[in-house]
Amino acid sequence: MKDFENRNGSWIAKDFIAGDNFTYGFNCIIEPDVIVGNNVKIGHNVILKSGTRILSDVEIADNSFTTGICIIGNHVKIRSGTCIAKSVIVNDWVFIGAGVMTSHTKNIYHGRPGMEQKQLITNIGYGAIIGSSSNLIAGISIAPGSIVGYNSNVVKDLY
């Protein structure tokens, strides 16, 4: 764990870059190559994987995590137990309810011959609201200002 420091019960990469007023809870893991802006607050048991970019004035609640290269915009609120997968773009002023699951691929390659390797981008538009316990399939776009109801499965673009 030479690339990490144990800070108050959390493991923080030595190259982690944080703006002013960054706070975090207990038992967090922040991997190398993570950058967060000003006024970012993450709760307990949050994991931020390498390549995560978080802009300013963001709250990420307990037991949430990212899985890799993703962007979380300004003034975003993410509630408990949510997964922001790699290749997900969360635009400014988005609210994401508890237990939301995003994914980064429709075709799991895992070394299978003949499977196309392709990274899909998911885009959650400005000011959208994603209801708790919803699932967003990889590669979809959610229009700015959209409201996705509680426990939805979004498999197509929302315009």
C-alpha positions as CSV (number, residue, x, y, z in Angstrom):
1,M,0.0,0.0,0.0
2,K,3.0,2.3,-0.7
3,D,0.9,4.5,-3.0
4,F,-1.8,5.1,-0.2
5,E,-1.9,6.9,3.1
6,N,-4.2,5.8,5.9
7,R,-6.0,9.0,6.9
8,N,-8.5,8.7,9.8
9,G,-9.5,5.1,8.8
10,S,-9.7,5.8,5.0
11,W,-7.1,4.9,2.4
12,I,-6.3,7.9,0.2
13,A,-3.9,7.7,-2.8
14,K,-0.9,9.9,-2.4
15,D,-1.5,11.6,-5.8
16,F,-5.1,12.4,-5.0
17,I,-6.0,16.0,-5.8
18,A,-8.7,17.8,-3.9
19,G,-10.0,21.4,-4.0
20,D,-10.9,23.5,-0.9
21,N,-13.3,22.2,1.7
22,F,-13.1,18.5,0.7
23,T,-14.5,16.2,3.4
24,Y,-14.8,12.5,3.7
25,G,-16.2,9.9,6.1
26,F,-14.7,6.8,7.6
27,N,-13.5,3.7,5.6
28,C,-13.3,5.4,2.2
29,I,-10.9,4.4,-0.5
30,I,-9.7,7.0,-3.0
31,E,-7.5,5.4,-5.7
32,P,-4.7,7.1,-7.7
33,D,-5.6,9.6,-10.5
34,V,-8.8,10.9,-8.8
35,I,-9.4,14.7,-8.8
36,V,-12.2,16.5,-7.0
37,G,-13.1,20.2,-7.0
38,N,-14.1,22.6,-4.2
39,N,-16.8,21.9,-1.6
40,V,-17.0,18.2,-2.2
41,K,-18.3,16.0,0.5
42,I,-18.3,12.2,0.5
43,G,-19.8,10.0,3.1
44,H,-18.7,6.8,4.8
45,N,-17.6,3.7,2.9
46,V,-17.3,5.6,-0.4
47,I,-14.9,4.2,-3.1
48,L,-13.6,6.5,-5.9
49,K,-11.8,4.5,-8.5
50,S,-9.0,5.7,-10.8
51,G,-10.0,8.3,-13.4
52,T,-12.9,9.7,-11.4
53,R,-13.4,13.4,-11.9
54,I,-15.7,15.3,-9.6
55,L,-16.3,19.0,-10.1
56,S,-17.4,21.4,-7.3
57,D,-20.2,21.5,-4.8
58,V,-20.9,17.8,-4.9
59,E,-22.3,15.4,-2.2
60,I,-21.9,11.7,-2.5
61,A,-23.6,9.8,0.3
62,D,-22.5,6.7,2.2
63,N,-21.8,3.3,0.5
64,S,-21.6,4.8,-3.0
65,F,-18.9,4.2,-5.5
66,T,-17.4,4.8,-8.9
67,T,-15.9,2.1,-11.1
68,G,-13.4,4.1,-13.2
69,I,-13.2,7.0,-15.6
70,C,-16.3,9.1,-15.1
71,I,-17.2,12.8,-14.7
72,I,-19.5,14.2,-12.1
73,G,-20.5,17.8,-12.7
74,N,-21.1,20.8,-10.4
75,H,-23.9,20.9,-7.8
76,V,-24.6,17.2,-8.1
77,K,-26.2,15.2,-5.2
78,I,-25.8,11.4,-5.2
79,R,-27.6,9.4,-2.5
80,S,-26.6,6.3,-0.6
81,G,-25.6,3.0,-2.3
82,T,-25.3,4.4,-5.8
83,C,-22.9,3.1,-8.5
84,I,-21.5,5.6,-11.1
85,A,-19.8,3.4,-13.6
86,K,-16.9,4.3,-15.9
87,S,-17.9,6.1,-19.0
88,V,-20.8,7.9,-17.3
89,I,-21.1,11.7,-17.5
90,V,-23.3,13.3,-14.9
91,N,-24.0,16.9,-15.9
92,D,-24.5,19.9,-13.5
93,W,-27.4,20.1,-11.1
94,V,-28.3,16.4,-11.4
95,F,-29.9,14.6,-8.4
96,I,-29.4,10.8,-8.2
97,G,-31.5,8.9,-5.7
98,A,-30.4,6.0,-3.4
99,G,-29.4,2.7,-4.9
100,V,-29.1,3.8,-8.5
101,M,-27.0,1.5,-10.7
102,T,-25.3,2.6,-13.9
103,S,-23.4,0.3,-16.2
104,H,-20.6,0.7,-18.7
105,T,-21.2,-2.0,-21.2
106,K,-24.0,-4.0,-22.8
107,N,-21.7,-6.7,-24.2
108,I,-19.5,-8.2,-21.5
109,Y,-16.3,-9.2,-23.4
110,H,-14.3,-11.0,-20.7
111,G,-12.0,-12.6,-23.3
112,R,-14.7,-14.3,-25.3
113,P,-13.7,-14.7,-28.9
114,G,-15.8,-12.9,-31.5
115,M,-17.2,-10.4,-29.0
116,E,-16.8,-6.7,-30.0
117,Q,-14.9,-4.6,-27.4
118,K,-16.7,-1.3,-27.2
119,Q,-17.0,1.3,-24.5
120,L,-20.4,3.1,-24.4
121,I,-20.9,6.6,-23.0
122,T,-23.9,7.3,-20.7
123,N,-24.9,10.9,-20.5
124,I,-27.2,12.2,-17.7
125,G,-28.4,15.6,-18.8
126,Y,-28.3,18.9,-16.9
127,G,-30.8,19.1,-14.0
128,A,-32.1,15.5,-14.5
129,I,-33.5,13.6,-11.5
130,I,-32.9,9.9,-11.3
131,G,-35.3,8.1,-8.9
132,S,-34.0,5.7,-6.3
133,S,-33.3,2.1,-7.2
134,S,-33.3,2.8,-10.9
135,N,-31.0,1.1,-13.4
136,L,-29.4,2.8,-16.4
137,I,-28.1,0.6,-19.2
138,A,-24.9,1.6,-20.8
139,G,-24.8,4.0,-23.7
140,I,-28.1,5.9,-23.1
141,S,-28.7,9.6,-23.0
142,I,-31.1,11.2,-20.6
143,A,-32.3,14.7,-21.7
144,P,-31.7,17.7,-19.6
145,G,-34.5,18.2,-17.0
146,S,-35.8,14.7,-17.3
147,I,-37.3,12.9,-14.3
148,V,-36.8,9.1,-14.1
149,G,-39.3,7.6,-11.7
150,Y,-38.4,5.4,-8.7
151,N,-37.3,1.8,-9.5
152,S,-37.1,2.4,-13.3
153,N,-35.1,0.4,-15.8
154,V,-33.9,2.9,-18.5
155,V,-32.9,0.9,-21.6
156,K,-33.4,3.6,-24.3
157,D,-32.6,7.3,-24.7
158,L,-34.9,9.7,-23.0
159,Y,-35.5,12.9,-25.1
